[in-house]
Amino acid sequence: MAKTIVIFSTKGGVGKTLIAANLAVSLANDYGKRVCLVDSDLHVVGDMARMLDLNPKNAMVDLIQHLKKNPHNFKKEDFLTQTSLGIDFLSAVLKPQQAPHLEPEMIPQVFKLLDNDYDFVIVDAGKSFSEVFVATLNQANLILLVVTPDILSIYQTKWALDTLQFLHFPLKMIRVVLNRAESAASISWQEVRVSLPVEIIARIPSEGKVVGTAVNRGIPVVIENPKSKVALSLKRFGQELTGNEGFFVQRQDIDQLRLKEAVLDKSNAFWQSQGLTEPLAELAPAEEIDEIVLLKRRIHNRLIEDLNIKRMDLKVFSDLKKAKELKARAEVMVTNFLAEDAGSFISSSEVRKKLVKEILDEALGLGPLEDLLAEPGITDIMVNNKDEVYIERQGKIELTSKKFISNDQVKTIIERIIAPIGRRIDESVPMVDARLPDGSRVNAIIPPLSLTGPSLTIRKFRKERFKIEELIELKTLNSAMSEFIRACVVARKNTIVSGGTGSGKTTILNVLSAFILENERIVTLEDAAELKLHQEHWIRLESRSPNIEGKGAITIRDLFRNTLRMRPDRIIIGECRGIETLDMLQAMNTGHDGSMTTIHANSTQDVLMRLDSMILMAGVELPIRAIREMIVSAIDLIVHTARLSDGKRKIIQITEVAGMKDELHIDLRDIFTFHQTGVDAQGNVLGDFKATGYIPSFVEDIRIKGITLADTLFKS
């Protein structure tokens, strides 16, 4: 198997191409090794071929195309250039325009073809950390960094070493070649050695005239002037490589621009084997430093400062035209900042675009939440703090890789969400409910109440309204249940949708509201507007929090009392959670039939207890019997939803409030239920929707209104 040596430098003009070419020729001619020289420098295409007076007809990019199309029907020799210098030559591309066709994932297959036919593969890898470059580094057994004895070259080499370690290439596979080691006024090789954490494997002296003559004639210096200091040092270097297997390590793969968990050498293994270790106090592990996050943070801070975003009027973000102009201006600035700060560290255009987008999202949008909000399969986004962002997908909660730059940035994004709707959040008002422009519900809470940092929860809503047919297809209910609740809504039966958190109450309420006739006037009342009705005659009202002085609050109860003066045909309350419940029941009892609301409860029986407690919260001294009779008179139907163990949401009970059993107890009669029979191997809940056989007492009233409802619908 060939030993692959990758030679590069992040600084131009240090002589890496000269060293790579002459080292390859010396290994072949002086030590009888089979050598393939690969020119993978995509920034100065063709320099190596010109240095050796070669005229290649094909390149690696052509070889890759044949590997993809006819992997078993070609000769690799057709793509290599056989030279009179005793080496074979392969250029990555012949023209810069071919570089985009050089596929990084195909690089390993190319090197695998060379493995069995050569002793050494010498690669001039260029100077930029690109996807092709990283794919080439993955094939290396030895990495050589070429450095010259000057401050700039040493600085660039340190940066390159940091980057290689960031990519988890071990230092033991990296060596330095010091070129022009005896230049006048240069830094001594001893000082260079002290400055760098890796060994100097070779020192190549400076002989500008000898090297220049050889290059101009297109002949390697080890052949043109074999007795020169440069040639002799390169030959000694070749001898070192052929005689010392310890320079070479096994190849390894890395993930581009992503840290992996390091596999550290267990240096205490000897002491453990002898039983001589002593226990030490446990220390908290050092936090990993993600270089990409640090880069984003630096550029983000520059952008914030240059645009003066912290003092910018937040209303700019809700003005589409101004927001678009601001984003275009910021995009140019971020692109320039990235070029200045990262240099050639990130040459992949795709990675650059991704970083620009992420930084713009942080500064002007909702940061890492933008991608999550755009993904249709996600229903909930939960930010615990800057480092913990969870989502709910298909009913299951999972931790994402998304992170914020800081907790201050989380708070900034919260303020950006709530400012357009007139809300605020600070230490005096540390929690708030709000909504996004698409109707998604938002809750935020900050320190001192949230001890882990600013916390944000977003309940996403589909851009398209659910239709009843879709819910039947999703097995949220069956067609018989659908037909029944449609008839109840059209017949103006007062309905409560109950269920636990995240069980789909609002979705069901939206679907029920779709059955309301177009000629009816609908008024909706919500703390954070999230209902989506299709009817034109629809008035949306939203409560308001108090101002900084604690004044100006408008509660759902205030809105409800005003609604009664607005001549509504239907009143829909997004959620009853307080003293407005009494007003709602009184309205249902005084001519506002067909009203609907939702209530948090674990069962239909719990709905009654919740109603009792919320009515008592109003401070009205009524006996329990009077409260229960009011409930029975006002409520016709309870539709109870639940989120099951597999994450799916279903209507598990449709129940009639049938009257009083006795003086204190309300008679609840289930009409439809969901009966769970088990769980399959994949964790999916098994079960069926069933009619109980009970026919609701108001069926005749529905039929009198001209709505067809067959008795067979209720047969068990």
C-alpha positions in Angstrom: 0.0 0.0 0.0 1.3 3.4 -0.9 2.4 6.0 1.7 0.6 9.2 0.9 2.4 12.4 1.8 0.3 15.6 1.6 2.3 18.8 1.3 0.7 22.2 1.8 1.0 25.7 3.3 -1.7 28.4 3.9 0.8 31.0 2.8 1.7 31.4 -0.9 5.3 31.6 -2.2 6.9 29.3 0.4 8.1 26.7 -2.2 5.7 23.8 -1.5 5.3 23.0 -5.2 9.1 22.9 -5.8 9.6 20.7 -2.7 6.7 18.3 -3.7 8.0 17.9 -7.3 11.7 17.4 -6.4 10.9 15.1 -3.5 8.9 12.8 -5.8 11.7 12.8 -8.4 14.4 12.1 -5.8 12.4 9.2 -4.3 12.1 7.6 -7.7 15.6 8.2 -9.1 17.8 8.0 -6.0 15.9 5.4 -4.0 14.2 3.3 -6.7 10.6 4.0 -5.4 7.5 3.9 -7.5 6.1 7.4 -7.2 2.9 9.2 -8.3 3.0 13.0 -8.1 -0.5 14.6 -7.7 -1.1 18.3 -8.2 -4.2 19.1 -6.2 -3.6 22.9 -6.0 -6.8 24.4 -7.4 -5.7 28.0 -7.0 -2.7 27.9 -9.2 -3.7 25.3 -11.8 -0.9 24.0 -14.0 2.2 25.4 -12.1 3.6 21.9 -11.3 3.2 20.7 -14.8 5.0 23.8 -16.1 7.7 23.3 -13.5 8.4 19.8 -14.8 7.8 20.7 -18.5 4.8 18.3 -18.7 1.6 18.6 -20.9 -1.0 16.3 -19.3 -4.0 15.4 -21.5 -6.3 14.1 -18.8 -6.9 14.9 -15.1 -8.4 13.5 -11.9 -11.7 15.1 -12.7 -11.9 13.0 -15.9 -10.9 9.9 -14.0 -13.7 10.6 -11.5 -16.3 10.9 -14.3 -15.2 7.5 -15.7 -15.3 6.0 -12.2 -18.9 7.0 -11.9 -20.0 5.9 -15.3 -17.9 2.8 -16.1 -16.2 1.7 -12.8 -15.1 -1.6 -14.3 -14.3 -0.6 -17.8 -11.3 1.7 -18.0 -7.6 1.9 -17.4 -6.3 4.4 -14.9 -3.0 4.6 -16.9 -5.1 6.5 -19.6 -5.5 9.4 -17.1 -1.9 9.5 -15.7 1.0 11.2 -17.4 4.1 8.9 -17.7 7.2 11.1 -17.5 10.8 10.7 -18.4 11.6 11.7 -14.8 10.8 8.2 -13.5 7.5 9.3 -11.9 3.8 9.3 -13.0 1.9 12.6 -12.8 -1.8 13.3 -12.1 -3.3 16.8 -12.1 -6.6 17.3 -10.2 -7.8 19.6 -13.0 -6.4 21.1 -16.2 -8.4 24.3 -16.1 -9.8 26.3 -13.1 -13.3 26.0 -14.6 -13.2 22.2 -14.0 -12.8 22.6 -10.2 -16.5 22.6 -9.4 -16.7 19.1 -11.0 -14.1 17.7 -8.6 -16.3 15.8 -6.2 -14.9 15.4 -2.7 -16.7 12.1 -2.0 -14.9 10.5 -5.0 -11.4 11.5 -3.8 -10.9 8.3 -1.7 -11.7 6.1 -4.7 -9.0 7.8 -6.8 -6.4 7.2 -4.1 -7.5 3.6 -3.7 -6.6 3.1 -7.3 -3.1 4.4 -6.7 -2.5 2.4 -3.6 -1.3 -0.9 -5.0 0.8 0.5 -7.9 3.0 2.9 -6.0 5.3 3.1 -3.0 4.7 6.8 -2.5 2.0 9.2 -3.5 3.2 12.8 -3.1 0.4 15.5 -3.2 0.7 19.2 -3.6 -2.6 20.1 -1.8 -2.7 23.9 -2.3 -3.3 26.4 0.5 -7.1 26.6 1.2 -9.2 24.5 3.6 -11.9 23.4 1.1 -14.0 20.2 0.9 -11.6 18.8 -1.7 -8.6 19.7 0.5 -10.1 18.0 3.5 -11.0 14.9 1.4 -7.3 14.8 0.3 -6.1 15.2 3.9 -8.2 12.1 4.8 -5.9 10.0 2.5 -2.7 11.2 4.1 -0.3 9.1 6.1 2.0 12.1 6.6 1.1 15.8 6.4 4.0 18.2 5.7 3.6 21.9 6.3 6.1 24.1 4.4 7.2 27.1 6.3 9.8 29.8 5.7 11.8 31.5 8.5 9.7 34.7 8.7 7.0 36.0 11.1 4.1 35.9 8.6 4.9 32.3 7.5 5.2 31.1 11.1 2.0 32.8 12.1 0.1 31.2 9.2 1.6 27.8 10.1 0.4 28.1 13.7 -3.1 28.9 12.4 -2.9 25.9 10.0 -1.8 23.6 12.9 -4.7 24.9 15.1 -7.1 24.2 12.2 -5.7 20.7 11.7 -6.1 20.0 15.4 -9.6 21.4 15.3 -10.3 18.8 12.6 -8.7 16.2 14.9 -5.7 15.3 12.9 -3.1 14.2 15.5 0.1 16.2 15.7 2.1 13.0 15.4 1.2 12.8 11.7 2.2 16.4 11.0 5.8 17.6 10.3 7.3 20.9 9.2 9.6 21.4 6.3 11.6 24.6 6.8 12.4 26.1 3.3 15.1 28.8 2.8 16.5 27.8 6.2 19.7 29.7 5.8 18.4 33.0 4.3 20.1 36.2 5.3 18.3 38.1 8.1 15.9 35.2 8.6 14.7 33.8 11.9 16.9 30.9 13.0 15.6 27.3 12.6 16.0 26.9 16.4 13.6 29.8 17.0 11.1 28.4 14.4 11.3 25.0 16.2 10.5 26.6 19.6 7.6 28.5 18.0 5.8 25.4 16.6 4.5 22.3 18.4 5.7 19.9 15.8 9.0 18.5 14.6 11.0 20.1 11.7 11.6 17.1 9.5 13.8 18.8 6.9 15.7 22.1 6.5 16.0 23.2 2.8 18.7 25.9 2.3 18.2 29.0 0.2 19.8 28.9 -3.3 17.7 31.2 -5.4 19.9 31.2 -8.5 20.2 27.4 -8.7 16.5 26.9 -8.1 15.5 29.7 -10.5 17.6 28.2 -13.3 16.1 24.8 -12.8 12.5 26.1 -12.8 13.0 28.2 -15.9 14.4 25.2 -17.8 11.6 22.9 -16.6 13.9 20.4 -15.0 13.8 19.3 -11.3 16.7 20.8 -9.3 17.7 17.3 -8.1 18.4 16.4 -11.7 19.6 19.8 -13.1 22.1 20.4 -10.3 22.3 17.3 -8.1 25.3 18.5 -6.1 23.7 21.8 -5.0 22.8 22.3 -1.4 19.1 22.3 -2.2 19.3 19.0 -4.1 21.4 17.3 -1.4 19.0 18.4 1.3 16.1 17.1 -0.7 17.8 13.8 -1.2 18.6 13.5 2.5 14.9 14.2 3.1 14.0 11.4 0.8 16.3 9.0 2.6 14.7 9.9 5.9 11.3 9.1 4.5 12.3 5.8 3.0 14.1 4.7 6.2 11.8 5.7 9.0 8.4 4.1 9.2 7.6 6.1 12.3 6.8 9.2 10.3 3.7 7.6 8.8 0.4 6.9 10.6 -2.8 5.2 9.6 -5.3 7.2 7.5 -8.4 8.6 9.3 -11.6 10.3 8.3 -12.9 13.6 9.7 -16.2 15.5 9.5 -15.6 18.8 7.7 -15.9 21.8 10.0 -17.4 19.8 12.8 -15.7 18.7 16.1 -15.8 15.1 17.1 -15.1 13.6 20.5 -11.3 13.3 20.8 -9.8 9.8 21.4 -7.0 10.7 23.9 -4.0 8.6 24.6 -4.4 6.8 28.0 -1.0 7.9 29.3 -1.7 6.5 32.8 -2.2 2.9 31.5 1.2 1.8 32.9 0.5 3.2 36.4 -2.9 1.6 36.5 -1.4 -1.7 35.5 1.0 -1.5 38.4 -1.7 -0.4 40.9 0.2 2.8 41.7 -2.5 5.4 40.8 -3.8 7.7 43.5 -7.4 9.0 43.4 -7.8 12.7 42.4 -10.6 15.1 43.1 -13.1 15.1 40.3 -13.0 18.2 38.2 -15.8 19.5 35.9 -14.9 18.8 32.3 -13.7 21.8 30.3 -16.3 23.1 27.9 -15.6 22.3 24.3 -14.8 25.3 22.2 -16.5 25.3 18.8 -14.4 27.4 16.4 -17.3 27.9 14.1 -19.4 29.3 17.0 -16.6 31.6 17.9 -16.2 32.8 14.3 -20.0 33.5 14.1 -19.9 35.3 17.4 -17.1 37.7 16.3 -18.8 38.5 13.0 -22.2 38.9 14.7 -20.7 41.4 17.2 -19.2 43.4 14.4 -22.5 43.5 12.5 -24.4 44.6 15.6 -21.9 47.3 16.2 -21.7 48.6 12.6 -25.5 48.6 12.1 -26.2 49.8 15.6 -28.9 47.2 15.9 -29.3 47.5 19.6 -30.6 51.1 19.3 -32.6 50.4 16.2 -36.4 50.8 16.3 -37.9 47.3 16.6 -40.7 48.4 14.3 -38.2 48.2 11.4 -38.4 44.4 11.7 -42.2 44.4 11.2 -42.0 46.7 8.1 -41.4 44.3 5.2 -39.8 46.8 2.9 -37.5 48.3 5.5 -36.6 44.8 6.8 -35.7 43.6 3.3 -33.5 46.6 2.7 -31.8 46.1 6.0 -31.2 42.4 5.3 -29.7 43.1 1.9 -27.3 45.7 3.4 -26.4 43.3 6.3 -25.7 40.4 3.9 -23.0 42.4 2.0 -21.4 43.4 5.3 -21.4 39.8 6.7 -19.9 38.4 3.5 -17.1 40.9 3.7 -16.5 40.3 7.4 -16.4 36.6 6.8 -13.8 37.0 4.1 -11.7 39.2 6.4 -11.9 37.0 9.5 -11.9 33.5 8.1 -9.6 34.0 5.1 -9.1 30.8 3.3 -10.2 28.7 6.3 -13.6 28.3 4.6 -13.4 28.2 0.9 -16.5 26.1 0.3 -19.2 28.4 -1.1 -22.0 26.3 0.4 -20.5 26.5 3.9 -20.0 30.3 3.5 -23.6 30.7 2.4 -24.8 28.7 5.3 -22.7 30.8 7.8 -23.9 34.1 6.2 -27.5 32.9 6.6 -27.0 31.8 10.2 -25.4 35.1 11.2 -28.1 37.2 9.5 -30.8 35.0 11.2 -29.1 35.7 14.5 -28.8 39.5 14.0 -32.0 40.3 12.1 -34.3 37.3 12.4 -35.0 34.6 15.0 -31.6 33.1 14.9 -31.4 29.3 14.8 -35.2 29.2 15.1 -35.6 30.3 11.5 -34.8 26.8 10.1 -37.0 25.1 12.7 -40.0 27.4 11.9 -39.6 26.7 8.2 -39.7 22.9 8.7 -43.3 21.8 8.4 -42.9 18.6 10.4 -42.1 20.4 13.6 -45.0 21.3 15.9 -43.3 22.8 19.0 -40.0 24.6 19.5 -38.7 24.8 23.1 -35.7 26.9 24.0 -34.4 26.2 27.5 -31.4 28.5 27.2 -28.8 29.4 24.6 -27.4 25.9 24.4 -30.6 23.8 24.6 -33.2 23.9 21.8 -35.7 21.1 21.7 -38.4 20.3 19.2 -41.4 18.1 18.9 -41.7 16.2 15.7 -44.5 13.6 15.1 -45.3 13.8 18.8 -41.8 13.0 20.0 -39.5 15.5 21.7 -35.8 15.6 20.6 -32.8 17.8 21.3 -31.5 19.7 18.2 -27.9 20.8 17.4 -29.1 24.4 17.2 -27.5 27.0 19.6 -27.7 30.7 20.2 -24.7 32.9 20.5 -25.6 33.9 24.0 -28.5 34.2 26.5 -28.6 37.9 25.7 -29.3 36.9 22.1 -32.2 34.7 23.2 -33.7 37.7 25.1 -33.2 40.0 22.0 -35.1 37.5 19.9 -37.9 37.4 22.4 -38.1 41.2 22.3 -38.1 41.1 18.5 -41.1 38.8 18.6 -43.2 40.7 21.1 -42.4 44.3 20.1 -44.7 44.5 17.0 -47.7 43.5 19.0 -47.1 46.0 21.8 -45.9 43.5 24.5 -42.8 43.9 26.6 -40.6 41.7 28.8 -38.1 42.8 31.5 -37.5 42.1 35.2 -40.7 43.8 36.2 -42.7 41.8 33.7 -40.6 38.6 33.3 -43.1 36.5 31.3 -45.3 37.1 28.3 -47.6 35.5 25.8 -47.4 36.5 22.2 -47.7 35.3 18.6 -45.7 35.2 15.4 -47.0 36.7 12.2 -48.0 33.3 11.0 -50.2 32.8 14.1 -47.8 30.5 16.0 -48.2 30.9 19.8 -45.3 32.1 21.8 -44.6 32.0 25.5 -41.4 33.5 27.0 -40.1 33.7 30.5 -36.8 35.2 31.6 -34.6 35.5 34.8 -35.1 35.9 37.7 -38.1 33.6 37.3 -36.2 31.3 34.8 -33.1 30.1 36.6 -31.6 28.4 33.5 -31.7 31.6 31.3 -34.3 33.1 29.0 -36.8 30.4 28.0 -39.0 30.5 24.9 -41.7 28.1 23.8 -43.3 28.3 20.3 -46.4 26.3 19.3 -46.3 26.3 15.6 -49.5 26.3 13.5 -49.8 25.1 10.0 -50.1 27.7 7.3 -53.0 25.7 5.8 -56.0 25.0 8.0 -56.7 21.4 8.8 -59.8 20.0 7.1 -61.9 17.4 8.7 -61.0 14.9 5.9 -57.4 15.2 6.8 -58.1 14.5 10.5 -60.0 11.4 9.5 -57.1 10.3 7.3 -54.7 10.9 10.3 -57.1 8.8 12.4 -57.8 11.6 14.8 -61.5 10.6 14.6 -63.6 8.6 12.3 -66.3 9.5 9.7 -69.2 8.8 12.1 -67.8 11.2 14.7 -67.1 13.8 12.0 -70.7 13.7 10.8 -72.0 14.0 14.3 -69.9 17.0 15.4 -70.7 18.7 12.1 -74.4 18.4 12.8 -73.9 19.7 16.3 -72.1 22.8 15.1 -74.6 23.6 12.4 -77.5 23.0 14.9 -75.8 25.5 17.3 -75.0 23.2 20.1 -72.7 24.8 22.8 -69.5 22.9 22.8 -66.4 22.6 24.9 -63.2 21.1 23.5 -61.1 19.7 26.4 -57.7 18.0 26.7 -54.2 18.3 28.1 -51.4 20.5 27.0 -50.5 19.8 23.3 -53.4 17.5 22.8 -54.8 19.4 19.7 -57.6 21.4 21.3 -57.0 24.5 19.2 -56.8 22.4 16.0 -60.1 20.8 16.8 -61.7 24.1 17.6 -60.5 25.5 14.2 -62.0 22.5 12.5 -65.3 22.8 14.4 -65.5 26.5 13.4 -65.2 25.6 9.8 -68.7 24.1 10.0 -70.2 27.5 10.9 -72.4 28.9 8.1 -71.1 31.9 6.1 -74.0 34.1 7.0 -73.3 34.1 10.7 -71.4 36.8 12.6 -68.5 35.3 14.6 -66.5 37.0 17.3 -63.4 35.3 18.7 -61.7 36.2 22.0 -58.1 35.1 22.7 -55.1 35.9 24.9 -52.8 35.3 21.9 -54.6 35.2 18.5 -54.1 31.8 17.0 -57.5 30.7 15.6 -57.8 30.6 11.8 -61.4 30.9 10.5 -62.2 31.0 6.8 -65.5 32.9 7.2 -65.5 36.5 6.1 -67.8 37.9 8.8 -65.3 37.3 11.6 -64.1 39.8 14.2 -60.9 38.9 16.1 -60.4 40.3 19.6 -57.2 39.9 21.7 -56.6 40.7 25.3 -53.9 43.2 26.4 -51.3 43.0 29.2 -50.8 45.9 31.6 -48.2 48.6 30.8 -45.1 49.3 32.8 -47.2 51.1 35.4 -49.5 48.1 35.8 -52.4 49.9 34.1 -54.2 49.4 30.8 -54.8 45.7 31.0 -57.8 44.4 29.0 -58.8 40.9 30.1 -60.8 38.2 28.3 -63.7 39.0 30.7 -63.6 42.7 29.6 -63.6 41.6 26.0 -66.5 39.2 26.6 -68.7 41.8 28.1 -68.0 44.1 25.1 -68.7 41.3 22.7 -72.2 40.9 24.0 -72.8 44.4 22.6 -71.5 43.6 19.2 -74.5 41.5 18.1 -72.6 38.2 17.7 -74.2 35.0 16.3 -71.4 32.9 17.6 -68.8 33.6 20.4 -65.7 31.5 20.4 -63.2 31.9 23.3 -59.8 30.5 22.6 -59.4 29.2 26.1 -61.4 29.6 29.3 -59.0 29.7 32.2 -60.5 32.1 34.7 -63.5 34.2 35.9 -64.7 34.8 32.3 -66.2 31.3 32.5 -69.2 32.6 34.5 -69.9 35.2 31.8 -69.6 32.6 29.1 -72.1 30.2 30.7 -74.5 33.1 31.3 -74.3 34.1 27.6 -74.9 30.5 26.5 -78.0 30.5 28.7 -79.3 33.8 27.3 -79.5 33.3 23.5 -75.9 32.9 22.3 -76.2 29.3 21.2 -73.5 27.6 19.2 -70.7 29.1 21.3 -67.4 27.2 21.7 -64.3 27.3 23.8 -61.5 25.1 25.1 -60.5 24.0 28.6 -57.5 22.3 30.0 -58.7 19.0 31.6 -57.6 15.4 31.7 -61.1 13.9 31.2 -64.7 14.9 30.6 -65.3 14.5 34.3 -62.5 16.9 35.1 -64.1 19.5 32.8 -67.0 19.8 35.3 -64.6 20.2 38.2 -62.6 22.8 36.3 -65.8 24.7 35.5 -66.8 24.7 39.1 -63.5 26.1 40.3 -63.4 28.8 37.6 -66.9 30.0 38.4 -66.1 30.1 42.1 -63.0 32.2 41.2 -65.4 34.9 40.0 -66.3 35.6 43.6 -70.0 34.8 43.1 -71.5 33.1 46.1 -73.6 30.4 44.5 -74.4 27.0 45.9 -72.8 24.1 44.1 -76.3 22.9 42.9 -76.9 26.2 41.2 -73.5 26.1 39.5 -74.1 22.6 38.3 -77.6 23.4 36.9 -76.1 26.4 35.1 -73.4 24.2 33.5 -76.1 21.6 32.5 -78.3 24.3 31.0 -75.4 25.9 29.1 -73.2 23.1 27.8 -74.5 20.5 25.3 -71.3 18.7 24.2 -67.8 18.0 25.4 -65.2 16.9 22.8 -62.2 15.5 24.7 -58.8 15.2 23.0 -55.6 13.5 24.1 -52.0 13.0 23.0 -51.2 9.3 23.2 -48.0 7.6 24.1 -46.9 7.4 20.4 -47.3 11.2 20.1 -50.5 11.0 17.9 -53.4 13.1 18.8 -57.0 11.8 18.9 -60.5 12.6 20.0 -60.9 10.0 22.6 -64.4 11.0 23.9 -67.4 12.8 22.6 -69.8 13.2 25.5 -73.2 14.7 26.0 -74.0 16.8 29.2 -77.3 15.0 29.6 -78.7 16.6 32.7 -78.6 16.2 36.5 -78.4 12.7 38.0 -79.4 14.0 41.4 -79.1 17.3 43.3 -75.3 17.5 43.0 -74.1 15.2 40.2 -74.2 15.9 36.5 -75.0 13.1 34.1 -72.4 12.6 31.4 -73.1 10.2 28.6 -70.4 9.1 26.2 -71.5 9.0 22.6 -68.2 8.0 21.0 -65.0 6.8 22.6 -61.5 5.6 21.5 -60.7 2.1 22.9 -57.0 1.3 23.1 -56.2 -2.3 22.6 -52.4 -2.3 22.8 -49.1 -1.0 21.3 -47.3 -2.5 18.3 -43.5 -3.3 18.0 -42.8 0.3 16.7 -44.6 1.9 19.7 -47.7 2.9 17.8 -50.9 2.8 19.8 -53.5 0.3 18.6 -57.2 0.8 19.0 -60.6 1.6 17.5 -63.2 4.4 17.6 -66.5 3.0 18.8 -70.0 4.3 19.2 -71.4 3.5 22.7 -74.9 2.9 21.5 -76.2 6.0 23.4 -78.3 8.3 21.2 -78.0 12.0 22.3 -81.1 13.6 23.8 -80.9 16.5 21.3 -80.9 14.4 18.1 -84.6 15.2 17.4 -83.8 18.9 17.8 -81.0 18.5 15.2 -83.4 16.8 12.8 -86.1 19.4 13.3 -83.6 22.0 12.0 -83.4 20.0 8.7 -80.1 18.2 9.4 -80.0 14.5 8.6 -78.6 12.3 11.2 -79.2 8.5 11.0 -79.7 6.4 14.2 -77.2 3.9 12.7 -74.5 6.4 13.4 -74.7 5.6 17.1 -74.9 1.8 16.9 -72.2 0.1 18.9 
